[in-house]
Amino acid sequence: MEVDPSKLVIVSYPDPSLRGRAEAIEPSETVRAVAARMIELMREADGIGLAAPQVGLAWRLFVCRVPPEGEEGGLATGCETPQVHLNPVLSSPEGGLIGQEEGCLSLPGIRGEIRRPPVITLTSTDADGHEQTQRAAGLLARCWQHESDHLDGVLIIDKMPRMDRLRNRSAIRELDREWDGR
């Protein structure tokens, strides 16, 4: 698939690319260029993570850069440099489910409490094709889970409690109206 990374932009709900299941990809020059552009877009938007479906690509790829806040139980809670994850697989959740407010670059102005395990393991391939397995806690673990959800077409509005969905109803309707106008 030919992609011009310079043309990539963050898409907003209800763009259909946010609802599909992304396909596995192999490292390549194009994938590295796309990942670099995604990191630029994430930084420009003051985000901590961005998945390929959020730029209109059905690829199992996400990038993240979570400011470190120390460690929790000896596990990283952030990363100094941006991470690139191809074909990520989450495993070994620990700690039950903890609720925390989340937002999303593809759902501007919408926030809600999302319950996730506070500790998770991520196995993926980096942009150069090296397999990596990492375990994290805190915001980094939450970011990995949020971005992995995007690869399966799952959005925070699908996981919010009913009261948060109701509180965000008018903002969601406004995004729908803006989309209809395109």
C-alpha distance (Angstrom), angle and dihedral (degrees) to the residues before:
residue distance angle dihedral
M1 . . .
E2 3.78 . .
V3 3.77 113.1 .
D4 3.79 129.2 176.1
P5 3.81 102.7 -147.8
S6 3.82 91.6 -161.7
K7 3.83 89.4 65.1
L8 3.82 94.8 54.5
V9 3.80 118.1 114.9
I10 3.79 133.0 170.4
V11 3.79 109.4 -93.2
S12 3.80 122.3 -144.4
Y13 3.78 132.8 -138.5
P14 3.03 128.7 -56.9
D15 3.82 91.5 33.6
P16 3.84 105.3 132.1
S17 3.82 91.9 -130.7
L18 3.81 87.8 72.2
R19 3.81 92.4 62.4
G20 3.81 103.9 50.5
R21 3.78 129.2 90.9
A22 3.81 109.6 -107.5
E23 3.82 122.1 -127.8
A24 3.81 127.5 -124.4
I25 3.79 115.1 -98.0
E26 3.79 137.7 -162.7
P27 3.80 124.9 -131.7
S28 3.81 114.1 -95.5
E29 3.78 140.8 147.0
T30 3.80 89.1 -91.8
V31 3.81 92.4 51.2
R32 3.82 90.6 49.4
A33 3.82 90.9 49.5
V34 3.81 91.3 48.3
A35 3.82 91.2 48.6
A36 3.81 90.5 50.6
R37 3.82 90.7 50.6
M38 3.82 90.5 47.4
I39 3.81 89.8 53.7
E40 3.83 89.0 52.1
L41 3.81 91.5 49.4
M42 3.82 91.9 46.8
R43 3.82 91.2 51.7
E44 3.82 93.2 45.6
A45 3.81 89.2 53.1
D46 3.83 93.0 45.5
G47 3.79 90.0 -119.7
I48 3.79 130.7 147.0
G49 3.81 97.5 -147.2
L50 3.78 141.7 18.4
A51 3.80 129.9 -173.4
A52 3.81 125.4 -152.8
P53 3.84 93.4 -113.9
Q54 3.82 86.4 61.0
V55 3.81 88.2 65.3
G56 3.80 92.8 43.3
L57 3.82 98.5 -95.9
A58 3.81 122.3 125.0
W59 3.81 91.4 -145.5
R60 3.80 127.0 129.3
L61 3.79 92.5 -122.5
F62 3.76 134.9 117.1
V63 3.77 136.8 170.0
C64 3.78 128.6 -154.1
R65 3.77 142.2 177.8
V66 3.80 114.0 -175.8
P67 3.81 116.2 -179.5
P68 3.82 107.3 -117.2
E69 3.78 116.9 -111.7
G70 3.78 98.2 -177.0
E71 3.78 122.8 -91.7
E72 3.78 136.1 -52.7
G73 3.78 114.1 -150.1
G74 3.80 89.9 -19.0
L75 3.82 92.1 -53.6
A76 3.79 126.4 119.5
T77 3.81 116.7 -107.6
G78 3.80 95.1 -172.0
C79 3.79 144.2 8.9
E80 3.82 129.2 -119.4
T81 3.81 94.3 -147.2
P82 3.80 130.3 35.5
Q83 3.80 115.7 -85.6
V84 3.81 125.7 -143.6
H85 3.81 117.5 -155.7
L86 3.81 123.2 -171.4
N87 3.81 119.9 -170.7
P88 3.83 94.0 -4.8
V89 3.79 121.9 -163.0
L90 3.80 121.5 -165.7
S91 3.80 121.0 -149.6
S92 3.80 145.6 156.6
P93 3.81 101.0 37.9
E94 3.81 114.4 -166.9
G95 3.76 136.9 -171.5
G96 3.79 102.9 39.7
L97 3.79 116.7 -102.5
I98 3.79 122.8 -39.2
G99 3.80 121.8 -167.9
Q100 3.79 119.5 -134.2
E101 3.77 133.3 159.6
E102 3.80 115.0 -99.7
G103 3.76 135.2 -176.0
C104 3.80 130.7 -169.9
L105 3.80 133.6 -142.4
S106 3.83 88.9 -135.2
L107 3.81 92.3 51.8
P108 3.82 102.5 50.1
G109 3.77 114.7 -162.2
I110 3.81 94.2 10.0
R111 3.80 120.5 116.2
G112 3.77 133.9 164.5
E113 3.77 144.7 155.9
I114 3.80 113.1 -84.6
R115 3.80 121.6 -171.5
R116 3.81 114.6 -139.4
P117 3.81 138.8 154.2
P118 3.83 109.1 -90.0
V119 3.82 93.0 -139.7
I120 3.82 126.4 45.8
T121 3.81 141.7 162.4
L122 3.80 120.0 -132.1
T123 3.79 124.5 -162.8
S124 3.78 116.2 -172.7
T125 3.78 144.9 134.6
D126 3.79 120.8 -101.1
A127 3.80 123.1 -133.1
D128 3.82 90.6 -89.2
G129 3.80 94.4 53.2
H130 3.81 99.4 -101.5
E131 3.80 115.6 140.0
Q132 3.78 114.0 -127.9
T133 3.78 133.9 -174.4
Q134 3.78 119.3 -164.5
R135 3.78 134.8 171.2
A136 3.78 121.0 -150.8
A137 3.78 143.5 171.7
G138 3.76 136.1 -159.4
L139 3.78 122.2 15.7
L140 3.82 94.7 -9.5
A141 3.83 91.2 56.1
R142 3.81 90.0 46.7
C143 3.81 91.8 49.1
W144 3.83 92.2 51.5
Q145 3.80 90.1 51.6
H146 3.81 93.6 46.3
E147 3.81 92.8 50.1
S148 3.82 92.2 43.9
D149 3.81 88.3 54.3
H150 3.82 88.4 58.2
L151 3.81 89.5 57.6
D152 3.82 88.2 60.7
G153 3.82 95.4 44.3
V154 3.83 93.5 -104.7
L155 3.81 119.1 140.2
I156 3.78 131.6 -168.4
I157 3.81 89.8 -108.3
D158 3.83 86.6 64.6
K159 3.82 91.8 56.3
M160 3.81 101.6 38.4
P161 3.77 120.4 110.7
R162 3.79 114.5 -105.7
M163 3.81 94.2 -102.8
D164 3.82 91.7 55.2
R165 3.81 90.9 48.5
L166 3.80 89.5 51.6
R167 3.81 91.6 47.4
N168 3.83 89.7 52.4
R169 3.81 96.3 41.0
S170 3.81 96.6 105.4
A171 3.84 92.7 47.0
I172 3.82 90.2 50.4
R173 3.81 90.7 48.7
E174 3.80 89.7 50.7
L175 3.82 90.6 54.0
D176 3.82 88.6 49.7
R177 3.83 90.6 51.1
E178 3.81 92.5 48.4
W179 3.82 89.5 50.6
D180 3.82 92.3 50.1
G181 3.77 88.3 54.7
R182 3.83 94.4 60.6
